[in-house]
Amino acid sequence: MIDDLKSMAVFAEVVRFGSFRSAAKSLALSPSVISYHISQLETKLNTALLLKLSQKDKDWLTEKAKEKRMSLS
């Protein structure tokens, strides 16, 4: 039960910061511990919780969002 709560808190930080590395820094944990907690939650819930993107994919999405905002202006 305590591990589940810790994993949920870790998940919340990953969502808040948008990356494992930033969440790890915030929680004073290693990125591998963050990954472990997310993996545990995903296994327990039998579903993927996060969309994992490469930096190239993130850059592409950011650029598309900028283009969309500009077209709405």
C-alpha positions in Angstrom: 0.0 0.0 0.0 2.7 2.5 0.9 4.6 1.6 -2.3 1.4 2.3 -4.3 1.1 5.7 -2.7 4.8 6.5 -3.4 4.4 5.3 -7.0 1.3 7.6 -7.4 3.2 10.5 -6.0 6.1 9.8 -8.4 3.6 9.6 -11.3 2.1 13.0 -10.3 5.6 14.6 -10.3 6.3 13.1 -13.8 3.1 14.6 -15.1 3.8 17.9 -13.3 7.3 18.3 -14.7 6.8 16.4 -18.0 9.9 14.3 -17.7 11.4 11.5 -15.6 14.6 13.4 -15.2 12.9 16.6 -13.8 10.7 14.5 -11.5 13.7 12.6 -10.3 15.5 15.8 -9.5 12.5 17.2 -7.7 12.1 14.1 -5.6 15.8 13.5 -5.1 15.6 10.1 -6.7 17.4 8.7 -9.7 15.6 8.5 -13.1 15.8 4.7 -12.9 13.8 4.8 -9.6 11.2 7.0 -11.3 11.0 4.5 -14.1 10.6 1.6 -11.6 7.7 3.3 -9.9 5.9 4.1 -13.2 6.5 0.6 -14.4 5.0 -0.8 -11.2 1.9 1.4 -11.6 1.5 0.4 -15.2 1.8 -3.3 -14.3 -0.7 -3.0 -11.5 -3.2 -1.1 -13.6 -2.5 -3.1 -16.7 -2.2 0.0 -18.9 0.3 2.5 -20.2 0.1 5.7 -18.2 2.4 7.9 -20.2 3.2 8.5 -23.8 6.9 8.2 -24.1 8.4 10.5 -26.8 11.9 11.1 -28.1 13.3 14.6 -28.0 12.8 14.7 -31.8 9.1 13.9 -31.4 8.7 16.6 -28.6 10.4 19.2 -30.8 8.1 18.3 -33.7 5.0 18.6 -31.5 6.1 21.9 -30.2 6.7 23.2 -33.7 3.2 22.0 -34.8 1.6 23.7 -31.8 3.4 27.0 -32.6 2.1 26.8 -36.2 -1.4 26.1 -35.0 -1.3 29.1 -32.6 -0.1 31.3 -35.4 -2.8 30.2 -37.8 -5.4 31.1 -35.1 -4.1 34.6 -34.7 
